[in-house]
Amino acid sequence: MYKVGQAVIATAENEDVPEGTPGIITDVYPDGIVSYVVEYTVKFELSAYKEEVKAIEEMEDQDNG
């Protein structure tokens, strides 16, 4: 049985994330369904943030140059 806080790895049956993605269980429901937060979500958001910062810096460079 799964427990909240337990580390898990996404399986092929999961459509939302690639197989093998690590995560942490956030909820366990009576019917056996589990929800969890995946680590790659944070990485994706960080990568999107870095892209945004890069675009802003490029615009500033154009304004100054």
mmCIF file as gemmi writes it, N, C-alpha and C atoms, coordinates in Angstrom:
data_model
loop_
_atom_site.group_PDB
_atom_site.id
_atom_site.type_symbol
_atom_site.label_atom_id
_atom_site.label_alt_id
_atom_site.label_comp_id
_atom_site.label_asym_id
_atom_site.label_entity_id
_atom_site.label_seq_id
_atom_site.pdbx_PDB_ins_code
_atom_site.Cartn_x
_atom_site.Cartn_y
_atom_site.Cartn_z
_atom_site.occupancy
_atom_site.B_iso_or_equiv
_atom_site.pdbx_formal_charge
_atom_site.auth_seq_id
_atom_site.auth_asym_id
_atom_site.pdbx_PDB_model_num
ATOM 1 N N . MET Axp A 1 ? 0.845 -1.199 0 1 0 ? 1 A 1
ATOM 2 C CA . MET Axp A 1 ? 0 0 0 1 0 ? 1 A 1
ATOM 3 C C . MET Axp A 1 ? 0.876 1.245 0 1 0 ? 1 A 1
ATOM 4 N N . TYR Axp A 2 ? 0.45 2.244 -0.713 1 0 ? 2 A 1
ATOM 5 C CA . TYR Axp A 2 ? 1.208 3.491 -0.766 1 0 ? 2 A 1
ATOM 6 C C . TYR Axp A 2 ? 0.922 4.374 0.441 1 0 ? 2 A 1
ATOM 7 N N . LYS Axp A 3 ? 1.893 5.216 0.795 1 0 ? 3 A 1
ATOM 8 C CA . LYS Axp A 3 ? 1.726 6.146 1.91 1 0 ? 3 A 1
ATOM 9 C C . LYS Axp A 3 ? 2.095 7.546 1.445 1 0 ? 3 A 1
ATOM 10 N N . VAL Axp A 4 ? 1.441 8.552 2.018 1 0 ? 4 A 1
ATOM 11 C CA . VAL Axp A 4 ? 1.766 9.939 1.703 1 0 ? 4 A 1
ATOM 12 C C . VAL Axp A 4 ? 3.221 10.209 2.076 1 0 ? 4 A 1
ATOM 13 N N . GLY Axp A 5 ? 3.944 10.869 1.193 1 0 ? 5 A 1
ATOM 14 C CA . GLY Axp A 5 ? 5.348 11.176 1.434 1 0 ? 5 A 1
ATOM 15 C C . GLY Axp A 5 ? 6.294 10.141 0.847 1 0 ? 5 A 1
ATOM 16 N N . GLN Axp A 6 ? 5.744 9.021 0.388 1 0 ? 6 A 1
ATOM 17 C CA . GLN Axp A 6 ? 6.567 7.953 -0.187 1 0 ? 6 A 1
ATOM 18 C C . GLN Axp A 6 ? 7.079 8.362 -1.563 1 0 ? 6 A 1
ATOM 19 N N . ALA Axp A 7 ? 8.325 8.054 -1.845 1 0 ? 7 A 1
ATOM 20 C CA . ALA Axp A 7 ? 8.895 8.321 -3.169 1 0 ? 7 A 1
ATOM 21 C C . ALA Axp A 7 ? 8.388 7.261 -4.143 1 0 ? 7 A 1
ATOM 22 N N . VAL Axp A 8 ? 8.03 7.687 -5.35 1 0 ? 8 A 1
ATOM 23 C CA . VAL Axp A 8 ? 7.536 6.769 -6.376 1 0 ? 8 A 1
ATOM 24 C C . VAL Axp A 8 ? 8.188 7.085 -7.72 1 0 ? 8 A 1
ATOM 25 N N . ILE Axp A 9 ? 8.076 6.127 -8.622 1 0 ? 9 A 1
ATOM 26 C CA . ILE Axp A 9 ? 8.554 6.304 -9.996 1 0 ? 9 A 1
ATOM 27 C C . ILE Axp A 9 ? 7.356 6.102 -10.918 1 0 ? 9 A 1
ATOM 28 N N . ALA Axp A 10 ? 7.151 7.034 -11.852 1 0 ? 10 A 1
ATOM 29 C CA . ALA Axp A 10 ? 6.018 6.918 -12.774 1 0 ? 10 A 1
ATOM 30 C C . ALA Axp A 10 ? 6.141 5.657 -13.617 1 0 ? 10 A 1
ATOM 31 N N . THR Axp A 11 ? 4.993 5.017 -13.86 1 0 ? 11 A 1
ATOM 32 C CA . THR Axp A 11 ? 4.97 3.808 -14.68 1 0 ? 11 A 1
ATOM 33 C C . THR Axp A 11 ? 4.39 4.125 -16.05 1 0 ? 11 A 1
ATOM 34 N N . ALA Axp A 12 ? 4.473 3.195 -16.944 1 0 ? 12 A 1
ATOM 35 C CA . ALA Axp A 12 ? 3.992 3.381 -18.324 1 0 ? 12 A 1
ATOM 36 C C . ALA Axp A 12 ? 2.488 3.648 -18.372 1 0 ? 12 A 1
ATOM 37 N N . GLU Axp A 13 ? 1.726 3.219 -17.354 1 0 ? 13 A 1
ATOM 38 C CA . GLU Axp A 13 ? 0.275 3.426 -17.368 1 0 ? 13 A 1
ATOM 39 C C . GLU Axp A 13 ? -0.093 4.885 -17.144 1 0 ? 13 A 1
ATOM 40 N N . ASN Axp A 14 ? 0.828 5.684 -16.637 1 0 ? 14 A 1
ATOM 41 C CA . ASN Axp A 14 ? 0.539 7.079 -16.33 1 0 ? 14 A 1
ATOM 42 C C . ASN Axp A 14 ? 0.698 7.937 -17.575 1 0 ? 14 A 1
ATOM 43 N N . GLU Axp A 15 ? -0.372 8.616 -17.998 1 0 ? 15 A 1
ATOM 44 C CA . GLU Axp A 15 ? -0.341 9.42 -19.22 1 0 ? 15 A 1
ATOM 45 C C . GLU Axp A 15 ? 0.295 10.793 -19.002 1 0 ? 15 A 1
ATOM 46 N N . ASP Axp A 16 ? 0.283 11.279 -17.777 1 0 ? 16 A 1
ATOM 47 C CA . ASP Axp A 16 ? 0.678 12.66 -17.51 1 0 ? 16 A 1
ATOM 48 C C . ASP Axp A 16 ? 2.181 12.908 -17.498 1 0 ? 16 A 1
ATOM 49 N N . VAL Axp A 17 ? 2.947 11.909 -17.169 1 0 ? 17 A 1
ATOM 50 C CA . VAL Axp A 17 ? 4.396 12.088 -17.072 1 0 ? 17 A 1
ATOM 51 C C . VAL Axp A 17 ? 5.119 10.93 -17.748 1 0 ? 17 A 1
ATOM 52 N N . PRO Axp A 18 ? 6.339 11.146 -18.208 1 0 ? 18 A 1
ATOM 53 C CA . PRO Axp A 18 ? 7.1 10.057 -18.829 1 0 ? 18 A 1
ATOM 54 C C . PRO Axp A 18 ? 7.415 8.939 -17.835 1 0 ? 18 A 1
ATOM 55 N N . GLU Axp A 19 ? 7.478 7.726 -18.345 1 0 ? 19 A 1
ATOM 56 C CA . GLU Axp A 19 ? 7.812 6.579 -17.504 1 0 ? 19 A 1
ATOM 57 C C . GLU Axp A 19 ? 9.177 6.794 -16.864 1 0 ? 19 A 1
ATOM 58 N N . GLY Axp A 20 ? 9.291 6.45 -15.589 1 0 ? 20 A 1
ATOM 59 C CA . GLY Axp A 20 ? 10.564 6.572 -14.893 1 0 ? 20 A 1
ATOM 60 C C . GLY Axp A 20 ? 10.762 7.907 -14.188 1 0 ? 20 A 1
ATOM 61 N N . THR Axp A 21 ? 9.775 8.811 -14.283 1 0 ? 21 A 1
ATOM 62 C CA . THR Axp A 21 ? 9.893 10.112 -13.624 1 0 ? 21 A 1
ATOM 63 C C . THR Axp A 21 ? 9.692 9.951 -12.123 1 0 ? 21 A 1
ATOM 64 N N . PRO Axp A 22 ? 10.641 10.432 -11.309 1 0 ? 22 A 1
ATOM 65 C CA . PRO Axp A 22 ? 10.489 10.327 -9.853 1 0 ? 22 A 1
ATOM 66 C C . PRO Axp A 22 ? 9.49 11.338 -9.306 1 0 ? 22 A 1
ATOM 67 N N . GLY Axp A 23 ? 8.841 11.006 -8.195 1 0 ? 23 A 1
ATOM 68 C CA . GLY Axp A 23 ? 7.896 11.92 -7.563 1 0 ? 23 A 1
ATOM 69 C C . GLY Axp A 23 ? 7.638 11.539 -6.121 1 0 ? 23 A 1
ATOM 70 N N . ILE Axp A 24 ? 6.811 12.329 -5.45 1 0 ? 24 A 1
ATOM 71 C CA . ILE Axp A 24 ? 6.452 12.097 -4.051 1 0 ? 24 A 1
ATOM 72 C C . ILE Axp A 24 ? 4.93 12.029 -3.961 1 0 ? 24 A 1
ATOM 73 N N . ILE Axp A 25 ? 4.405 11.023 -3.271 1 0 ? 25 A 1
ATOM 74 C CA . ILE Axp A 25 ? 2.956 10.861 -3.121 1 0 ? 25 A 1
ATOM 75 C C . ILE Axp A 25 ? 2.389 11.95 -2.22 1 0 ? 25 A 1
ATOM 76 N N . THR Axp A 26 ? 1.305 12.591 -2.693 1 0 ? 26 A 1
ATOM 77 C CA . THR Axp A 26 ? 0.661 13.638 -1.905 1 0 ? 26 A 1
ATOM 78 C C . THR Axp A 26 ? -0.676 13.183 -1.32 1 0 ? 26 A 1
ATOM 79 N N . ASP Axp A 27 ? -1.375 12.264 -1.99 1 0 ? 27 A 1
ATOM 80 C CA . ASP Axp A 27 ? -2.67 11.773 -1.515 1 0 ? 27 A 1
ATOM 81 C C . ASP Axp A 27 ? -2.843 10.312 -1.872 1 0 ? 27 A 1
ATOM 82 N N . VAL Axp A 28 ? -3.496 9.563 -0.977 1 0 ? 28 A 1
ATOM 83 C CA . VAL Axp A 28 ? -3.869 8.181 -1.276 1 0 ? 28 A 1
ATOM 84 C C . VAL Axp A 28 ? -5.369 8.082 -1.027 1 0 ? 28 A 1
ATOM 85 N N . TYR Axp A 29 ? -6.115 7.659 -2.05 1 0 ? 29 A 1
ATOM 86 C CA . TYR Axp A 29 ? -7.574 7.595 -1.941 1 0 ? 29 A 1
ATOM 87 C C . TYR Axp A 29 ? -8.029 6.175 -1.637 1 0 ? 29 A 1
ATOM 88 N N . PRO Axp A 30 ? -9.23 6.025 -1.031 1 0 ? 30 A 1
ATOM 89 C CA . PRO Axp A 30 ? -9.731 4.692 -0.65 1 0 ? 30 A 1
ATOM 90 C C . PRO Axp A 30 ? -9.818 3.715 -1.817 1 0 ? 30 A 1
ATOM 91 N N . ASP Axp A 31 ? -10.06 4.212 -3.029 1 0 ? 31 A 1
ATOM 92 C CA . ASP Axp A 31 ? -10.188 3.298 -4.169 1 0 ? 31 A 1
ATOM 93 C C . ASP Axp A 31 ? -8.838 2.871 -4.737 1 0 ? 31 A 1
ATOM 94 N N . GLY Axp A 32 ? -7.754 3.269 -4.071 1 0 ? 32 A 1
ATOM 95 C CA . GLY Axp A 32 ? -6.429 2.834 -4.511 1 0 ? 32 A 1
ATOM 96 C C . GLY Axp A 32 ? -5.744 3.822 -5.446 1 0 ? 32 A 1
ATOM 97 N N . ILE Axp A 33 ? -6.455 4.857 -5.839 1 0 ? 33 A 1
ATOM 98 C CA . ILE Axp A 33 ? -5.849 5.873 -6.722 1 0 ? 33 A 1
ATOM 99 C C . ILE Axp A 33 ? -4.905 6.735 -5.883 1 0 ? 33 A 1
ATOM 100 N N . VAL Axp A 34 ? -3.778 7.058 -6.464 1 0 ? 34 A 1
ATOM 101 C CA . VAL Axp A 34 ? -2.784 7.869 -5.76 1 0 ? 34 A 1
ATOM 102 C C . VAL Axp A 34 ? -2.516 9.132 -6.565 1 0 ? 34 A 1
ATOM 103 N N . SER Axp A 35 ? -2.287 10.244 -5.903 1 0 ? 35 A 1
ATOM 104 C CA . SER Axp A 35 ? -1.827 11.418 -6.638 1 0 ? 35 A 1
ATOM 105 C C . SER Axp A 35 ? -0.462 11.789 -6.08 1 0 ? 35 A 1
ATOM 106 N N . TYR Axp A 36 ? 0.379 12.298 -6.953 1 0 ? 36 A 1
ATOM 107 C CA . TYR Axp A 36 ? 1.708 12.657 -6.487 1 0 ? 36 A 1
ATOM 108 C C . TYR Axp A 36 ? 2.269 13.82 -7.29 1 0 ? 36 A 1
ATOM 109 N N . VAL Axp A 37 ? 3.233 14.484 -6.684 1 0 ? 37 A 1
ATOM 110 C CA . VAL Axp A 37 ? 3.917 15.602 -7.326 1 0 ? 37 A 1
ATOM 111 C C . VAL Axp A 37 ? 5.182 15.046 -7.947 1 0 ? 37 A 1
ATOM 112 N N . VAL Axp A 38 ? 5.44 15.401 -9.185 1 0 ? 38 A 1
ATOM 113 C CA . VAL Axp A 38 ? 6.645 14.902 -9.833 1 0 ? 38 A 1
ATOM 114 C C . VAL Axp A 38 ? 7.744 15.948 -9.803 1 0 ? 38 A 1
ATOM 115 N N . GLU Axp A 39 ? 8.97 15.484 -9.676 1 0 ? 39 A 1
ATOM 116 C CA . GLU Axp A 39 ? 10.103 16.387 -9.592 1 0 ? 39 A 1
ATOM 117 C C . GLU Axp A 39 ? 10.309 17.129 -10.902 1 0 ? 39 A 1
ATOM 118 N N . TYR Axp A 40 ? 9.948 16.518 -12.022 1 0 ? 40 A 1
ATOM 119 C CA . TYR Axp A 40 ? 10.225 17.157 -13.293 1 0 ? 40 A 1
ATOM 120 C C . TYR Axp A 40 ? 9.382 18.404 -13.517 1 0 ? 40 A 1
ATOM 121 N N . THR Axp A 41 ? 8.253 18.528 -12.805 1 0 ? 41 A 1
ATOM 122 C CA . THR Axp A 41 ? 7.426 19.739 -12.907 1 0 ? 41 A 1
ATOM 123 C C . THR Axp A 41 ? 8.243 20.95 -12.495 1 0 ? 41 A 1
ATOM 124 N N . VAL Axp A 42 ? 8.973 20.819 -11.406 1 0 ? 42 A 1
ATOM 125 C CA . VAL Axp A 42 ? 9.81 21.911 -10.917 1 0 ? 42 A 1
ATOM 126 C C . VAL Axp A 42 ? 10.899 22.222 -11.931 1 0 ? 42 A 1
ATOM 127 N N . LYS Axp A 43 ? 11.522 21.19 -12.483 1 0 ? 43 A 1
ATOM 128 C CA . LYS Axp A 43 ? 12.579 21.405 -13.474 1 0 ? 43 A 1
ATOM 129 C C . LYS Axp A 43 ? 12.021 22.105 -14.707 1 0 ? 43 A 1
ATOM 130 N N . PHE Axp A 44 ? 10.816 21.72 -15.12 1 0 ? 44 A 1
ATOM 131 C CA . PHE Axp A 44 ? 10.192 22.323 -16.289 1 0 ? 44 A 1
ATOM 132 C C . PHE Axp A 44 ? 9.924 23.803 -16.032 1 0 ? 44 A 1
ATOM 133 N N . GLU Axp A 45 ? 9.377 24.123 -14.858 1 0 ? 45 A 1
ATOM 134 C CA . GLU Axp A 45 ? 9.083 25.507 -14.516 1 0 ? 45 A 1
ATOM 135 C C . GLU Axp A 45 ? 10.359 26.324 -14.437 1 0 ? 45 A 1
ATOM 136 N N . LEU Axp A 46 ? 11.413 25.747 -13.89 1 0 ? 46 A 1
ATOM 137 C CA . LEU Axp A 46 ? 12.689 26.443 -13.795 1 0 ? 46 A 1
ATOM 138 C C . LEU Axp A 46 ? 13.244 26.712 -15.181 1 0 ? 46 A 1
ATOM 139 N N . SER Axp A 47 ? 13.14 25.742 -16.068 1 0 ? 47 A 1
ATOM 140 C CA . SER Axp A 47 ? 13.642 25.903 -17.422 1 0 ? 47 A 1
ATOM 141 C C . SER Axp A 47 ? 12.838 26.979 -18.157 1 0 ? 47 A 1
ATOM 142 N N . ALA Axp A 48 ? 11.515 27.028 -17.956 1 0 ? 48 A 1
ATOM 143 C CA . ALA Axp A 48 ? 10.685 28.058 -18.58 1 0 ? 48 A 1
ATOM 144 C C . ALA Axp A 48 ? 11.063 29.429 -18.032 1 0 ? 48 A 1
ATOM 145 N N . TYR Axp A 49 ? 11.344 29.494 -16.741 1 0 ? 49 A 1
ATOM 146 C CA . TYR Axp A 49 ? 11.753 30.751 -16.105 1 0 ? 49 A 1
ATOM 147 C C . TYR Axp A 49 ? 13.078 31.239 -16.689 1 0 ? 49 A 1
ATOM 148 N N . LYS Axp A 50 ? 14.023 30.318 -16.86 1 0 ? 50 A 1
ATOM 149 C CA . LYS Axp A 50 ? 15.324 30.687 -17.427 1 0 ? 50 A 1
ATOM 150 C C . LYS Axp A 50 ? 15.161 31.221 -18.85 1 0 ? 50 A 1
ATOM 151 N N . GLU Axp A 51 ? 14.274 30.619 -19.63 1 0 ? 51 A 1
ATOM 152 C CA . GLU Axp A 51 ? 14.007 31.085 -20.997 1 0 ? 51 A 1
ATOM 153 C C . GLU Axp A 51 ? 13.44 32.507 -20.971 1 0 ? 51 A 1
ATOM 154 N N . GLU Axp A 52 ? 12.557 32.75 -20.008 1 0 ? 52 A 1
ATOM 155 C CA . GLU Axp A 52 ? 11.938 34.077 -19.891 1 0 ? 52 A 1
ATOM 156 C C . GLU Axp A 52 ? 12.99 35.13 -19.52 1 0 ? 52 A 1
ATOM 157 N N . VAL Axp A 53 ? 13.847 34.799 -18.576 1 0 ? 53 A 1
ATOM 158 C CA . VAL Axp A 53 ? 14.915 35.711 -18.158 1 0 ? 53 A 1
ATOM 159 C C . VAL Axp A 53 ? 15.84 36.001 -19.346 1 0 ? 53 A 1
ATOM 160 N N . LYS Axp A 54 ? 16.169 34.966 -20.091 1 0 ? 54 A 1
ATOM 161 C CA . LYS Axp A 54 ? 17.042 35.126 -21.258 1 0 ? 54 A 1
ATOM 162 C C . LYS Axp A 54 ? 16.41 36.079 -22.282 1 0 ? 54 A 1
ATOM 163 N N . ALA Axp A 55 ? 15.111 35.927 -22.53 1 0 ? 55 A 1
ATOM 164 C CA . ALA Axp A 55 ? 14.408 36.788 -23.483 1 0 ? 55 A 1
ATOM 165 C C . ALA Axp A 55 ? 14.406 38.238 -23.007 1 0 ? 55 A 1
ATOM 166 N N . ILE Axp A 56 ? 14.187 38.449 -21.716 1 0 ? 56 A 1
ATOM 167 C CA . ILE Axp A 56 ? 14.193 39.804 -21.152 1 0 ? 56 A 1
ATOM 168 C C . ILE Axp A 56 ? 15.577 40.425 -21.283 1 0 ? 56 A 1
ATOM 169 N N . GLU Axp A 57 ? 16.617 39.644 -20.981 1 0 ? 57 A 1
ATOM 170 C CA . GLU Axp A 57 ? 17.989 40.157 -21.096 1 0 ? 57 A 1
ATOM 171 C C . GLU Axp A 57 ? 18.319 40.529 -22.538 1 0 ? 57 A 1
ATOM 172 N N . GLU Axp A 58 ? 17.842 39.726 -23.488 1 0 ? 58 A 1
ATOM 173 C CA . GLU Axp A 58 ? 18.085 40.03 -24.905 1 0 ? 58 A 1
ATOM 174 C C . GLU Axp A 58 ? 17.389 41.323 -25.309 1 0 ? 58 A 1
ATOM 175 N N . MET Axp A 59 ? 16.16 41.535 -24.8 1 0 ? 59 A 1
ATOM 176 C CA . MET Axp A 59 ? 15.447 42.78 -25.11 1 0 ? 59 A 1
ATOM 177 C C . MET Axp A 59 ? 16.175 43.981 -24.512 1 0 ? 59 A 1
ATOM 178 N N . GLU Axp A 60 ? 16.69 43.822 -23.279 1 0 ? 60 A 1
ATOM 179 C CA . GLU Axp A 60 ? 17.436 44.909 -22.634 1 0 ? 60 A 1
ATOM 180 C C . GLU Axp A 60 ? 18.709 45.215 -23.409 1 0 ? 60 A 1
ATOM 181 N N . ASP Axp A 61 ? 19.38 44.177 -23.895 1 0 ? 61 A 1
ATOM 182 C CA . ASP Axp A 61 ? 20.597 44.371 -24.687 1 0 ? 61 A 1
ATOM 183 C C . ASP Axp A 61 ? 20.291 45.168 -25.957 1 0 ? 61 A 1
ATOM 184 N N . GLN Axp A 62 ? 19.163 44.856 -26.591 1 0 ? 62 A 1
ATOM 185 C CA . GLN Axp A 62 ? 18.781 45.574 -27.813 1 0 ? 62 A 1
ATOM 186 C C . GLN Axp A 62 ? 18.467 47.042 -27.506 1 0 ? 62 A 1
ATOM 187 N N . ASP Axp A 63 ? 17.828 47.283 -26.357 1 0 ? 63 A 1
ATOM 188 C CA . ASP Axp A 63 ? 17.506 48.657 -25.959 1 0 ? 63 A 1
ATOM 189 C C . ASP Axp A 63 ? 18.766 49.462 -25.667 1 0 ? 63 A 1
ATOM 190 N N . ASN Axp A 64 ? 19.755 48.804 -25.085 1 0 ? 64 A 1
ATOM 191 C CA . ASN Axp A 64 ? 20.994 49.489 -24.702 1 0 ? 64 A 1
ATOM 192 C C . ASN Axp A 64 ? 21.998 49.561 -25.84 1 0 ? 64 A 1
ATOM 193 N N . GLY Axp A 65 ? 21.815 48.748 -26.86 1 0 ? 65 A 1
ATOM 194 C CA . GLY Axp A 65 ? 22.822 48.679 -27.906 1 0 ? 65 A 1
ATOM 195 C C . GLY Axp A 65 ? 22.352 49.324 -29.139 1 0 ? 65 A 1
